[in-house]
Amino acid sequence: MDMIALILSIVGSLNWGLVALFKFDLVAWLFGGQTALLSRIVYALVAVAGVWCATFLFRRDAVTD
């Protein structure tokens, strides 16, 4: 689950980078626009993944020496 969340967070950050630098939304382009159902699902999954990844900051068992 952690790996999937991390991958989705990376995809989301790359998409935001493209939006900021080139005004190009890759997710919207791939899935039919920002308001398309599939795009909204991807956006929601990225958001959930970001929240999941935020828990990495508070996990002690994830820290290795």
mmCIF file of the N, C-alpha and C atoms, coordinates in Angstrom:
data_MODEL
# 
_entry.id   MODEL 
# 
loop_
_atom_site.group_PDB 
_atom_site.id 
_atom_site.type_symbol 
_atom_site.label_atom_id 
_atom_site.label_alt_id 
_atom_site.label_comp_id 
_atom_site.label_asym_id 
_atom_site.label_entity_id 
_atom_site.label_seq_id 
_atom_site.pdbx_PDB_ins_code 
_atom_site.Cartn_x 
_atom_site.Cartn_y 
_atom_site.Cartn_z 
_atom_site.occupancy 
_atom_site.B_iso_or_equiv 
_atom_site.pdbx_formal_charge 
_atom_site.auth_seq_id 
_atom_site.auth_comp_id 
_atom_site.auth_asym_id 
_atom_site.auth_atom_id 
_atom_site.pdbx_PDB_model_num 
ATOM 1   N N  . MET A 1 1  ? 0.831   -1.193 0.000   1.00 0.00 ? 1  MET A N  1 
ATOM 2   C CA . MET A 1 1  ? 0.000   0.000  0.000   1.00 0.00 ? 1  MET A CA 1 
ATOM 3   C C  . MET A 1 1  ? 0.873   1.253  0.000   1.00 0.00 ? 1  MET A C  1 
ATOM 4   N N  . ASP A 1 2  ? 1.962   1.207  0.766   1.00 0.00 ? 2  ASP A N  1 
ATOM 5   C CA . ASP A 1 2  ? 2.855   2.361  0.827   1.00 0.00 ? 2  ASP A CA 1 
ATOM 6   C C  . ASP A 1 2  ? 3.458   2.682  -0.537  1.00 0.00 ? 2  ASP A C  1 
ATOM 7   N N  . MET A 1 3  ? 3.843   1.651  -1.266  1.00 0.00 ? 3  MET A N  1 
ATOM 8   C CA . MET A 1 3  ? 4.457   1.853  -2.574  1.00 0.00 ? 3  MET A CA 1 
ATOM 9   C C  . MET A 1 3  ? 3.465   2.460  -3.569  1.00 0.00 ? 3  MET A C  1 
ATOM 10  N N  . ILE A 1 4  ? 2.235   1.970  -3.550  1.00 0.00 ? 4  ILE A N  1 
ATOM 11  C CA . ILE A 1 4  ? 1.209   2.508  -4.443  1.00 0.00 ? 4  ILE A CA 1 
ATOM 12  C C  . ILE A 1 4  ? 0.942   3.971  -4.119  1.00 0.00 ? 4  ILE A C  1 
ATOM 13  N N  . ALA A 1 5  ? 0.840   4.275  -2.831  1.00 0.00 ? 5  ALA A N  1 
ATOM 14  C CA . ALA A 1 5  ? 0.605   5.660  -2.415  1.00 0.00 ? 5  ALA A CA 1 
ATOM 15  C C  . ALA A 1 5  ? 1.760   6.562  -2.829  1.00 0.00 ? 5  ALA A C  1 
ATOM 16  N N  . LEU A 1 6  ? 2.965   6.065  -2.694  1.00 0.00 ? 6  LEU A N  1 
ATOM 17  C CA . LEU A 1 6  ? 4.130   6.851  -3.086  1.00 0.00 ? 6  LEU A CA 1 
ATOM 18  C C  . LEU A 1 6  ? 4.149   7.093  -4.598  1.00 0.00 ? 6  LEU A C  1 
ATOM 19  N N  . ILE A 1 7  ? 3.838   6.085  -5.370  1.00 0.00 ? 7  ILE A N  1 
ATOM 20  C CA . ILE A 1 7  ? 3.804   6.236  -6.835  1.00 0.00 ? 7  ILE A CA 1 
ATOM 21  C C  . ILE A 1 7  ? 2.733   7.241  -7.244  1.00 0.00 ? 7  ILE A C  1 
ATOM 22  N N  . LEU A 1 8  ? 1.553   7.144  -6.654  1.00 0.00 ? 8  LEU A N  1 
ATOM 23  C CA . LEU A 1 8  ? 0.487   8.091  -6.978  1.00 0.00 ? 8  LEU A CA 1 
ATOM 24  C C  . LEU A 1 8  ? 0.855   9.510  -6.564  1.00 0.00 ? 8  LEU A C  1 
ATOM 25  N N  . SER A 1 9  ? 1.541   9.659  -5.451  1.00 0.00 ? 9  SER A N  1 
ATOM 26  C CA . SER A 1 9  ? 1.985   10.988 -5.023  1.00 0.00 ? 9  SER A CA 1 
ATOM 27  C C  . SER A 1 9  ? 3.012   11.567 -5.987  1.00 0.00 ? 9  SER A C  1 
ATOM 28  N N  . ILE A 1 10 ? 3.881   10.730 -6.487  1.00 0.00 ? 10 ILE A N  1 
ATOM 29  C CA . ILE A 1 10 ? 4.869   11.185 -7.467  1.00 0.00 ? 10 ILE A CA 1 
ATOM 30  C C  . ILE A 1 10 ? 4.179   11.594 -8.766  1.00 0.00 ? 10 ILE A C  1 
ATOM 31  N N  . VAL A 1 11 ? 3.223   10.799 -9.208  1.00 0.00 ? 11 VAL A N  1 
ATOM 32  C CA . VAL A 1 11 ? 2.462   11.153 -10.407 1.00 0.00 ? 11 VAL A CA 1 
ATOM 33  C C  . VAL A 1 11 ? 1.757   12.496 -10.217 1.00 0.00 ? 11 VAL A C  1 
ATOM 34  N N  . GLY A 1 12 ? 1.165   12.675 -9.058  1.00 0.00 ? 12 GLY A N  1 
ATOM 35  C CA . GLY A 1 12 ? 0.481   13.936 -8.769  1.00 0.00 ? 12 GLY A CA 1 
ATOM 36  C C  . GLY A 1 12 ? 1.429   15.121 -8.746  1.00 0.00 ? 12 GLY A C  1 
ATOM 37  N N  . SER A 1 13 ? 2.591   14.937 -8.162  1.00 0.00 ? 13 SER A N  1 
ATOM 38  C CA . SER A 1 13 ? 3.540   16.050 -8.110  1.00 0.00 ? 13 SER A CA 1 
ATOM 39  C C  . SER A 1 13 ? 4.087   16.379 -9.492  1.00 0.00 ? 13 SER A C  1 
ATOM 40  N N  . LEU A 1 14 ? 4.317   15.367 -10.307 1.00 0.00 ? 14 LEU A N  1 
ATOM 41  C CA . LEU A 1 14 ? 4.763   15.623 -11.684 1.00 0.00 ? 14 LEU A CA 1 
ATOM 42  C C  . LEU A 1 14 ? 3.674   16.341 -12.473 1.00 0.00 ? 14 LEU A C  1 
ATOM 43  N N  . ASN A 1 15 ? 2.427   15.947 -12.274 1.00 0.00 ? 15 ASN A N  1 
ATOM 44  C CA . ASN A 1 15 ? 1.324   16.609 -12.958 1.00 0.00 ? 15 ASN A CA 1 
ATOM 45  C C  . ASN A 1 15 ? 1.232   18.075 -12.552 1.00 0.00 ? 15 ASN A C  1 
ATOM 46  N N  . TRP A 1 16 ? 1.364   18.357 -11.251 1.00 0.00 ? 16 TRP A N  1 
ATOM 47  C CA . TRP A 1 16 ? 1.327   19.752 -10.788 1.00 0.00 ? 16 TRP A CA 1 
ATOM 48  C C  . TRP A 1 16 ? 2.505   20.543 -11.324 1.00 0.00 ? 16 TRP A C  1 
ATOM 49  N N  . GLY A 1 17 ? 3.649   19.897 -11.455 1.00 0.00 ? 17 GLY A N  1 
ATOM 50  C CA . GLY A 1 17 ? 4.799   20.564 -12.050 1.00 0.00 ? 17 GLY A CA 1 
ATOM 51  C C  . GLY A 1 17 ? 4.544   20.943 -13.492 1.00 0.00 ? 17 GLY A C  1 
ATOM 52  N N  . LEU A 1 18 ? 3.922   20.038 -14.239 1.00 0.00 ? 18 LEU A N  1 
ATOM 53  C CA . LEU A 1 18 ? 3.573   20.345 -15.624 1.00 0.00 ? 18 LEU A CA 1 
ATOM 54  C C  . LEU A 1 18 ? 2.556   21.482 -15.706 1.00 0.00 ? 18 LEU A C  1 
ATOM 55  N N  . VAL A 1 19 ? 1.607   21.486 -14.789 1.00 0.00 ? 19 VAL A N  1 
ATOM 56  C CA . VAL A 1 19 ? 0.621   22.569 -14.766 1.00 0.00 ? 19 VAL A CA 1 
ATOM 57  C C  . VAL A 1 19 ? 1.307   23.900 -14.474 1.00 0.00 ? 19 VAL A C  1 
ATOM 58  N N  . ALA A 1 20 ? 2.205   23.907 -13.506 1.00 0.00 ? 20 ALA A N  1 
ATOM 59  C CA . ALA A 1 20 ? 2.881   25.150 -13.121 1.00 0.00 ? 20 ALA A CA 1 
ATOM 60  C C  . ALA A 1 20 ? 3.822   25.661 -14.210 1.00 0.00 ? 20 ALA A C  1 
ATOM 61  N N  . LEU A 1 21 ? 4.575   24.767 -14.819 1.00 0.00 ? 21 LEU A N  1 
ATOM 62  C CA . LEU A 1 21 ? 5.587   25.192 -15.783 1.00 0.00 ? 21 LEU A CA 1 
ATOM 63  C C  . LEU A 1 21 ? 5.041   25.420 -17.188 1.00 0.00 ? 21 LEU A C  1 
ATOM 64  N N  . PHE A 1 22 ? 4.098   24.572 -17.602 1.00 0.00 ? 22 PHE A N  1 
ATOM 65  C CA . PHE A 1 22 ? 3.657   24.609 -18.999 1.00 0.00 ? 22 PHE A CA 1 
ATOM 66  C C  . PHE A 1 22 ? 2.151   24.776 -19.183 1.00 0.00 ? 22 PHE A C  1 
ATOM 67  N N  . LYS A 1 23 ? 1.414   24.923 -18.083 1.00 0.00 ? 23 LYS A N  1 
ATOM 68  C CA . LYS A 1 23 ? -0.048  25.005 -18.124 1.00 0.00 ? 23 LYS A CA 1 
ATOM 69  C C  . LYS A 1 23 ? -0.642  23.801 -18.865 1.00 0.00 ? 23 LYS A C  1 
ATOM 70  N N  . PHE A 1 24 ? -0.067  22.627 -18.595 1.00 0.00 ? 24 PHE A N  1 
ATOM 71  C CA . PHE A 1 24 ? -0.501  21.388 -19.228 1.00 0.00 ? 24 PHE A CA 1 
ATOM 72  C C  . PHE A 1 24 ? -0.865  20.376 -18.155 1.00 0.00 ? 24 PHE A C  1 
ATOM 73  N N  . ASP A 1 25 ? -2.116  19.972 -18.126 1.00 0.00 ? 25 ASP A N  1 
ATOM 74  C CA . ASP A 1 25 ? -2.602  18.990 -17.154 1.00 0.00 ? 25 ASP A CA 1 
ATOM 75  C C  . ASP A 1 25 ? -2.614  17.617 -17.828 1.00 0.00 ? 25 ASP A C  1 
ATOM 76  N N  . LEU A 1 26 ? -1.619  16.811 -17.523 1.00 0.00 ? 26 LEU A N  1 
ATOM 77  C CA . LEU A 1 26 ? -1.464  15.501 -18.153 1.00 0.00 ? 26 LEU A CA 1 
ATOM 78  C C  . LEU A 1 26 ? -2.629  14.573 -17.824 1.00 0.00 ? 26 LEU A C  1 
ATOM 79  N N  . VAL A 1 27 ? -3.087  14.591 -16.600 1.00 0.00 ? 27 VAL A N  1 
ATOM 80  C CA . VAL A 1 27 ? -4.198  13.720 -16.199 1.00 0.00 ? 27 VAL A CA 1 
ATOM 81  C C  . VAL A 1 27 ? -5.448  14.081 -16.998 1.00 0.00 ? 27 VAL A C  1 
ATOM 82  N N  . ALA A 1 28 ? -5.748  15.370 -17.088 1.00 0.00 ? 28 ALA A N  1 
ATOM 83  C CA . ALA A 1 28 ? -6.922  15.804 -17.850 1.00 0.00 ? 28 ALA A CA 1 
ATOM 84  C C  . ALA A 1 28 ? -6.766  15.440 -19.327 1.00 0.00 ? 28 ALA A C  1 
ATOM 85  N N  . TRP A 1 29 ? -5.571  15.591 -19.855 1.00 0.00 ? 29 TRP A N  1 
ATOM 86  C CA . TRP A 1 29 ? -5.323  15.276 -21.256 1.00 0.00 ? 29 TRP A CA 1 
ATOM 87  C C  . TRP A 1 29 ? -5.513  13.780 -21.530 1.00 0.00 ? 29 TRP A C  1 
ATOM 88  N N  . LEU A 1 30 ? -5.028  12.951 -20.611 1.00 0.00 ? 30 LEU A N  1 
ATOM 89  C CA . LEU A 1 30 ? -5.134  11.505 -20.797 1.00 0.00 ? 30 LEU A CA 1 
ATOM 90  C C  . LEU A 1 30 ? -6.552  10.971 -20.616 1.00 0.00 ? 30 LEU A C  1 
ATOM 91  N N  . PHE A 1 31 ? -7.297  11.573 -19.707 1.00 0.00 ? 31 PHE A N  1 
ATOM 92  C CA . PHE A 1 31 ? -8.578  10.986 -19.314 1.00 0.00 ? 31 PHE A CA 1 
ATOM 93  C C  . PHE A 1 31 ? -9.800  11.814 -19.683 1.00 0.00 ? 31 PHE A C  1 
ATOM 94  N N  . GLY A 1 32 ? -9.659  12.794 -20.578 1.00 0.00 ? 32 GLY A N  1 
ATOM 95  C CA . GLY A 1 32 ? -10.841 13.460 -21.123 1.00 0.00 ? 32 GLY A CA 1 
ATOM 96  C C  . GLY A 1 32 ? -11.245 14.763 -20.487 1.00 0.00 ? 32 GLY A C  1 
ATOM 97  N N  . GLY A 1 33 ? -10.337 15.491 -19.911 1.00 0.00 ? 33 GLY A N  1 
ATOM 98  C CA . GLY A 1 33 ? -10.665 16.792 -19.323 1.00 0.00 ? 33 GLY A CA 1 
ATOM 99  C C  . GLY A 1 33 ? -10.747 16.736 -17.815 1.00 0.00 ? 33 GLY A C  1 
ATOM 100 N N  . GLN A 1 34 ? -10.676 17.913 -17.203 1.00 0.00 ? 34 GLN A N  1 
ATOM 101 C CA . GLN A 1 34 ? -10.658 17.977 -15.742 1.00 0.00 ? 34 GLN A CA 1 
ATOM 102 C C  . GLN A 1 34 ? -11.960 17.532 -15.104 1.00 0.00 ? 34 GLN A C  1 
ATOM 103 N N  . THR A 1 35 ? -13.060 17.699 -15.795 1.00 0.00 ? 35 THR A N  1 
ATOM 104 C CA . THR A 1 35 ? -14.351 17.335 -15.202 1.00 0.00 ? 35 THR A CA 1 
ATOM 105 C C  . THR A 1 35 ? -14.810 15.926 -15.573 1.00 0.00 ? 35 THR A C  1 
ATOM 106 N N  . ALA A 1 36 ? -14.038 15.221 -16.384 1.00 0.00 ? 36 ALA A N  1 
ATOM 107 C CA . ALA A 1 36 ? -14.400 13.850 -16.747 1.00 0.00 ? 36 ALA A CA 1 
ATOM 108 C C  . ALA A 1 36 ? -14.327 12.952 -15.508 1.00 0.00 ? 36 ALA A C  1 
ATOM 109 N N  . LEU A 1 37 ? -15.204 12.000 -15.459 1.00 0.00 ? 37 LEU A N  1 
ATOM 110 C CA . LEU A 1 37 ? -15.283 11.118 -14.294 1.00 0.00 ? 37 LEU A CA 1 
ATOM 111 C C  . LEU A 1 37 ? -13.960 10.418 -14.015 1.00 0.00 ? 37 LEU A C  1 
ATOM 112 N N  . LEU A 1 38 ? -13.317 9.901  -15.040 1.00 0.00 ? 38 LEU A N  1 
ATOM 113 C CA . LEU A 1 38 ? -12.056 9.187  -14.838 1.00 0.00 ? 38 LEU A CA 1 
ATOM 114 C C  . LEU A 1 38 ? -10.961 10.111 -14.308 1.00 0.00 ? 38 LEU A C  1 
ATOM 115 N N  . SER A 1 39 ? -10.918 11.331 -14.804 1.00 0.00 ? 39 SER A N  1 
ATOM 116 C CA . SER A 1 39 ? -9.946  12.308 -14.291 1.00 0.00 ? 39 SER A CA 1 
ATOM 117 C C  . SER A 1 39 ? -10.205 12.606 -12.819 1.00 0.00 ? 39 SER A C  1 
ATOM 118 N N  . ARG A 1 40 ? -11.453 12.780 -12.470 1.00 0.00 ? 40 ARG A N  1 
ATOM 119 C CA . ARG A 1 40 ? -11.799 13.081 -11.075 1.00 0.00 ? 40 ARG A CA 1 
ATOM 120 C C  . ARG A 1 40 ? -11.443 11.922 -10.165 1.00 0.00 ? 40 ARG A C  1 
ATOM 121 N N  . ILE A 1 41 ? -11.584 10.698 -10.661 1.00 0.00 ? 41 ILE A N  1 
ATOM 122 C CA . ILE A 1 41 ? -11.196 9.524  -9.869  1.00 0.00 ? 41 ILE A CA 1 
ATOM 123 C C  . ILE A 1 41 ? -9.685  9.529  -9.648  1.00 0.00 ? 41 ILE A C  1 
ATOM 124 N N  . VAL A 1 42 ? -8.924  9.817  -10.701 1.00 0.00 ? 42 VAL A N  1 
ATOM 125 C CA . VAL A 1 42 ? -7.464  9.874  -10.574 1.00 0.00 ? 42 VAL A CA 1 
ATOM 126 C C  . VAL A 1 42 ? -7.067  10.967 -9.592  1.00 0.00 ? 42 VAL A C  1 
ATOM 127 N N  . TYR A 1 43 ? -7.680  12.150 -9.710  1.00 0.00 ? 43 TYR A N  1 
ATOM 128 C CA . TYR A 1 43 ? -7.377  13.240 -8.778  1.00 0.00 ? 43 TYR A CA 1 
ATOM 129 C C  . TYR A 1 43 ? -7.678  12.830 -7.331  1.00 0.00 ? 43 TYR A C  1 
ATOM 130 N N  . ALA A 1 44 ? -8.783  12.151 -7.124  1.00 0.00 ? 44 ALA A N  1 
ATOM 131 C CA . ALA A 1 44 ? -9.151  11.706 -5.773  1.00 0.00 ? 44 ALA A CA 1 
ATOM 132 C C  . ALA A 1 44 ? -8.162  10.665 -5.245  1.00 0.00 ? 44 ALA A C  1 
ATOM 133 N N  . LEU A 1 45 ? -7.751  9.732  -6.095  1.00 0.00 ? 45 LEU A N  1 
ATOM 134 C CA . LEU A 1 45 ? -6.780  8.721  -5.669  1.00 0.00 ? 45 LEU A CA 1 
ATOM 135 C C  . LEU A 1 45 ? -5.437  9.364  -5.305  1.00 0.00 ? 45 LEU A C  1 
ATOM 136 N N  . VAL A 1 46 ? -5.027  10.359 -6.084  1.00 0.00 ? 46 VAL A N  1 
ATOM 137 C CA . VAL A 1 46 ? -3.784  11.074 -5.777  1.00 0.00 ? 46 VAL A CA 1 
ATOM 138 C C  . VAL A 1 46 ? -3.911  11.800 -4.439  1.00 0.00 ? 46 VAL A C  1 
ATOM 139 N N  . ALA A 1 47 ? -5.060  12.397 -4.185  1.00 0.00 ? 47 ALA A N  1 
ATOM 140 C CA . ALA A 1 47 ? -5.267  13.096 -2.915  1.00 0.00 ? 47 ALA A CA 1 
ATOM 141 C C  . ALA A 1 47 ? -5.222  12.130 -1.728  1.00 0.00 ? 47 ALA A C  1 
ATOM 142 N N  . VAL A 1 48 ? -5.876  10.993 -1.860  1.00 0.00 ? 48 VAL A N  1 
ATOM 143 C CA . VAL A 1 48 ? -5.854  9.983  -0.791  1.00 0.00 ? 48 VAL A CA 1 
ATOM 144 C C  . VAL A 1 48 ? -4.426  9.474  -0.588  1.00 0.00 ? 48 VAL A C  1 
ATOM 145 N N  . ALA A 1 49 ? -3.708  9.272  -1.684  1.00 0.00 ? 49 ALA A N  1 
ATOM 146 C CA . ALA A 1 49 ? -2.325  8.816  -1.588  1.00 0.00 ? 49 ALA A CA 1 
ATOM 147 C C  . ALA A 1 49 ? -1.456  9.848  -0.872  1.00 0.00 ? 49 ALA A C  1 
ATOM 148 N N  . GLY A 1 50 ? -1.699  11.127 -1.136  1.00 0.00 ? 50 GLY A N  1 
ATOM 149 C CA . GLY A 1 50 ? -0.944  12.171 -0.447  1.00 0.00 ? 50 GLY A CA 1 
ATOM 150 C C  . GLY A 1 50 ? -1.184  12.161 1.051   1.00 0.00 ? 50 GLY A C  1 
ATOM 151 N N  . VAL A 1 51 ? -2.423  11.968 1.439   1.00 0.00 ? 51 VAL A N  1 
ATOM 152 C CA . VAL A 1 51 ? -2.744  11.883 2.870   1.00 0.00 ? 51 VAL A CA 1 
ATOM 153 C C  . VAL A 1 51 ? -2.087  10.652 3.471   1.00 0.00 ? 51 VAL A C  1 
ATOM 154 N N  . TRP A 1 52 ? -2.132  9.539  2.755   1.00 0.00 ? 52 TRP A N  1 
ATOM 155 C CA . TRP A 1 52 ? -1.489  8.308  3.240   1.00 0.00 ? 52 TRP A CA 1 
ATOM 156 C C  . TRP A 1 52 ? 0.015   8.530  3.417   1.00 0.00 ? 52 TRP A C  1 
ATOM 157 N N  . CYS A 1 53 ? 0.637   9.182  2.447   1.00 0.00 ? 53 CYS A N  1 
ATOM 158 C CA . CYS A 1 53 ? 2.084   9.434  2.531   1.00 0.00 ? 53 CYS A CA 1 
ATOM 159 C C  . CYS A 1 53 ? 2.431   10.384 3.675   1.00 0.00 ? 53 CYS A C  1 
ATOM 160 N N  . ALA A 1 54 ? 1.515   11.241 4.041   1.00 0.00 ? 54 ALA A N  1 
ATOM 161 C CA . ALA A 1 54 ? 1.752   12.133 5.178   1.00 0.00 ? 54 ALA A CA 1 
ATOM 162 C C  . ALA A 1 54 ? 1.926   11.336 6.468   1.00 0.00 ? 54 ALA A C  1 
ATOM 163 N N  . THR A 1 55 ? 1.341   10.142 6.533   1.00 0.00 ? 55 THR A N  1 
ATOM 164 C CA . THR A 1 55 ? 1.502   9.318  7.728   1.00 0.00 ? 55 THR A CA 1 
ATOM 165 C C  . THR A 1 55 ? 2.928   8.797  7.869   1.00 0.00 ? 55 THR A C  1 
ATOM 166 N N  . PHE A 1 56 ? 3.699   8.820  6.766   1.00 0.00 ? 56 PHE A N  1 
ATOM 167 C CA . PHE A 1 56 ? 5.097   8.385  6.845   1.00 0.00 ? 56 PHE A CA 1 
ATOM 168 C C  . PHE A 1 56 ? 5.875   9.230  7.849   1.00 0.00 ? 56 PHE A C  1 
ATOM 169 N N  . LEU A 1 57 ? 5.476   10.472 8.007   1.00 0.00 ? 57 LEU A N  1 
ATOM 170 C CA . LEU A 1 57 ? 6.170   11.376 8.928   1.00 0.00 ? 57 LEU A CA 1 
ATOM 171 C C  . LEU A 1 57 ? 6.028   10.950 10.386  1.00 0.00 ? 57 LEU A C  1 
ATOM 172 N N  . PHE A 1 58 ? 4.990   10.202 10.680  1.00 0.00 ? 58 PHE A N  1 
ATOM 173 C CA . PHE A 1 58 ? 4.690   9.858  12.066  1.00 0.00 ? 58 PHE A CA 1 
ATOM 174 C C  . PHE A 1 58 ? 4.912   8.390  12.405  1.00 0.00 ? 58 PHE A C  1 
ATOM 175 N N  . ARG A 1 59 ? 5.395   7.614  11.462  1.00 0.00 ? 59 ARG A N  1 
ATOM 176 C CA . ARG A 1 59 ? 5.635   6.195  11.712  1.00 0.00 ? 59 ARG A CA 1 
ATOM 177 C C  . ARG A 1 59 ? 7.054   5.980  12.206  1.00 0.00 ? 59 ARG A C  1 
ATOM 178 N N  . ARG A 1 60 ? 7.174   5.335  13.322  1.00 0.00 ? 60 ARG A N  1 
ATOM 179 C CA . ARG A 1 60 ? 8.499   5.022  13.856  1.00 0.00 ? 60 ARG A CA 1 
ATOM 180 C C  . ARG A 1 60 ? 9.048   3.738  13.257  1.00 0.00 ? 60 ARG A C  1 
ATOM 181 N N  . ASP A 1 61 ? 8.172   2.798  12.904  1.00 0.00 ? 61 ASP A N  1 
ATOM 182 C CA . ASP A 1 61 ? 8.630   1.508  12.379  1.00 0.00 ? 61 ASP A CA 1 
ATOM 183 C C  . ASP A 1 61 ? 9.178   1.614  10.946  1.00 0.00 ? 61 ASP A C  1 
ATOM 184 N N  . ALA A 1 62 ? 8.890   2.704  10.248  1.00 0.00 ? 62 ALA A N  1 
ATOM 185 C CA . ALA A 1 62 ? 9.366   2.870  8.876   1.00 0.00 ? 62 ALA A CA 1 
ATOM 186 C C  . ALA A 1 62 ? 10.815  3.373  8.829   1.00 0.00 ? 62 ALA A C  1 
ATOM 187 N N  . VAL A 1 63 ? 11.312  3.864  9.955   1.00 0.00 ? 63 VAL A N  1 
ATOM 188 C CA . VAL A 1 63 ? 12.670  4.390  10.005  1.00 0.00 ? 63 VAL A CA 1 
ATOM 189 C C  . VAL A 1 63 ? 13.647  3.238  10.194  1.00 0.00 ? 63 VAL A C  1 
ATOM 190 N N  . THR A 1 64 ? 14.620  3.147  9.305   1.00 0.00 ? 64 THR A N  1 
ATOM 191 C CA . THR A 1 64 ? 15.637  2.104  9.427   1.00 0.00 ? 64 THR A CA 1 
ATOM 192 C C  . THR A 1 64 ? 16.995  2.733  9.613   1.00 0.00 ? 64 THR A C  1 
ATOM 193 N N  . ASP A 1 65 ? 17.877  2.000  10.255  1.00 0.00 ? 65 ASP A N  1 
ATOM 194 C CA . ASP A 1 65 ? 19.228  2.505  10.490  1.00 0.00 ? 65 ASP A CA 1 
ATOM 195 C C  . ASP A 1 65 ? 20.144  2.167  9.348   1.00 0.00 ? 65 ASP A C  1 
# 
